[in-house]
Amino acid sequence: MTKRTESLKSVFTDGGLTIRSSGAVIDGVAVRPAKVLPDERGRLGEIMRADDPWFKKFGQVYFTTTYPGVVKAWHWHKKQTDHFYAAKGLVKVALYDRRKDSSTYGTVNELYLGEHRPGLLRIPPGVLHGWMCVGETEAYIINVVSEVYNYDDPDEFRTDPHENDIPYDWARRDG
């Protein structure tokens, strides 16, 4: 059985970063190119600064990795805002707005982040999200979050990556 998926079209492009969507950019979601400064020694990349307009509150910074072909999805938060930066590898990020009071309720967004597509993605509370490592090497994702992880009462809610009512299919689309 083939999963029903939304047709996605480009709705936002900035510095090579493109959000494809079933409607519009999900309310509260934003992406911007990362500032990368190369010289003969290597590169320095700024992810987020305290004077960044996106910066509201600091909870913690952590990294996670994903092996090629693996899907880490879906999850969402009631309070936490995520800020994803893919430092190594390449990931396909998908978002789904299940917030009934949102102007973009039911919308799917998709974009690619990675070492050759550096950018910072802001994901507000209530938006389901996840990613798939689509590169040939392990992907490293840095997340700057607004809340400290509470081990006794985690602000993290999960949905199966494949068996769900989200109109998105993680399968690779050749063509």
C-alpha positions in Angstrom: 0.0 0.0 0.0 1.3 3.4 -1.0 1.0 6.1 1.6 -1.0 9.2 0.6 1.4 12.2 0.5 1.0 15.8 -0.3 2.4 17.3 -3.5 5.2 19.7 -2.4 6.3 22.8 -4.2 9.0 25.4 -3.5 7.6 28.2 -1.3 10.7 29.7 0.2 14.3 30.1 -1.0 17.2 32.0 0.7 20.9 31.5 0.1 20.4 28.1 -1.5 18.0 26.8 1.3 14.6 25.9 -0.1 11.5 24.9 1.8 9.1 22.8 -0.2 5.5 22.7 1.1 2.0 21.4 0.6 0.8 25.0 1.2 3.0 27.6 2.8 5.9 27.8 5.2 4.4 26.5 8.5 3.5 29.3 10.9 6.5 29.9 13.2 8.9 27.8 11.1 11.9 29.7 9.6 15.2 28.9 8.0 18.2 31.1 7.2 21.6 30.5 5.8 24.3 30.1 8.3 27.2 32.5 8.3 30.3 30.6 7.3 33.7 32.3 7.1 36.3 30.4 5.2 40.0 31.2 5.0 43.2 29.3 4.3 43.0 27.5 7.7 39.5 26.2 7.3 36.0 27.5 8.2 34.3 29.2 11.1 30.5 28.9 11.1 28.2 30.9 13.4 25.1 28.9 14.4 23.3 31.3 16.8 24.3 34.3 18.8 22.6 35.9 21.9 21.9 39.0 19.7 20.3 36.9 17.0 16.6 37.9 16.6 15.7 34.2 16.8 17.3 33.9 20.2 14.6 34.0 22.9 15.8 31.7 25.7 18.6 29.2 26.3 17.9 25.7 27.5 20.8 23.6 26.3 22.8 22.6 23.3 23.2 19.0 22.2 24.2 17.0 19.2 22.7 13.8 17.7 23.9 11.7 14.8 22.0 9.7 12.3 23.3 6.9 10.1 22.7 6.8 6.3 19.1 5.8 5.4 17.8 6.1 9.0 14.7 8.1 9.8 14.5 9.9 13.1 10.8 11.0 13.3 8.2 12.1 14.3 8.3 14.0 17.5 7.1 17.4 18.9 7.2 19.5 22.0 4.6 21.5 24.0 7.0 24.2 25.3 10.3 23.8 23.5 11.5 25.6 20.4 14.2 23.7 18.4 17.0 25.2 16.3 18.5 22.6 14.0 21.9 22.9 12.4 23.4 20.0 10.4 27.1 20.2 10.9 28.1 17.1 8.9 26.4 15.0 6.3 23.0 15.7 4.7 19.5 15.4 6.1 16.1 15.7 4.6 14.0 17.5 7.3 10.2 17.2 7.3 7.7 19.2 9.4 4.0 18.8 9.9 1.7 21.3 11.5 -0.9 19.5 13.6 -1.8 22.6 15.6 -5.5 23.0 15.1 -5.4 26.8 15.9 -2.6 27.4 13.4 -3.1 29.2 10.1 -1.0 26.5 8.4 -2.8 23.5 10.1 -2.3 20.3 8.0 0.7 21.7 6.1 3.8 19.7 5.3 7.2 21.3 4.8 10.4 19.7 3.6 14.0 21.0 3.3 17.6 19.8 3.2 20.3 20.8 5.6 24.0 19.7 5.7 27.6 20.6 5.5 27.2 21.8 1.9 23.8 23.4 2.7 24.5 25.2 6.0 21.5 26.8 7.6 19.6 27.2 10.9 16.0 25.9 11.1 13.7 27.1 13.8 10.8 24.7 14.8 8.2 26.1 17.1 6.4 24.1 19.8 3.6 21.9 18.5 5.1 21.2 15.0 5.9 17.6 14.4 9.3 17.1 12.9 12.0 14.6 12.0 14.7 13.9 9.5 16.3 11.2 7.4 20.0 11.0 6.7 20.2 11.1 2.9 23.9 11.3 2.5 26.5 8.6 2.3 28.0 9.3 5.7 26.7 9.7 9.3 24.9 13.1 9.8 25.7 15.3 12.8 22.9 17.6 13.9 23.4 20.3 16.6 20.2 21.4 18.3 20.0 24.7 20.3 16.8 24.3 22.4 14.9 26.8 24.5 14.3 24.4 27.4 16.4 22.2 29.6 15.6 18.5 29.1 13.6 17.4 32.1 14.4 13.7 32.7 11.5 13.3 35.1 8.9 14.9 32.8 10.2 15.1 29.2 8.6 17.6 26.9 8.8 15.2 24.0 6.0 13.4 22.3 6.5 10.7 19.6 4.6 9.4 16.6 5.7 6.4 14.6 7.8 7.4 11.5 5.8 5.4 9.0 2.5 4.2 10.6 0.6 7.5 11.1 -1.9 9.9 9.6 0.8 12.4 8.4 0.7 13.0 4.7 4.4 12.4 4.2 6.4 9.5 2.9 10.1 9.2 3.9 10.9 7.0 0.8 13.6 8.3 -1.6 12.1 9.8 -4.7 14.3 9.1 -7.8 13.7 10.8 -11.0 
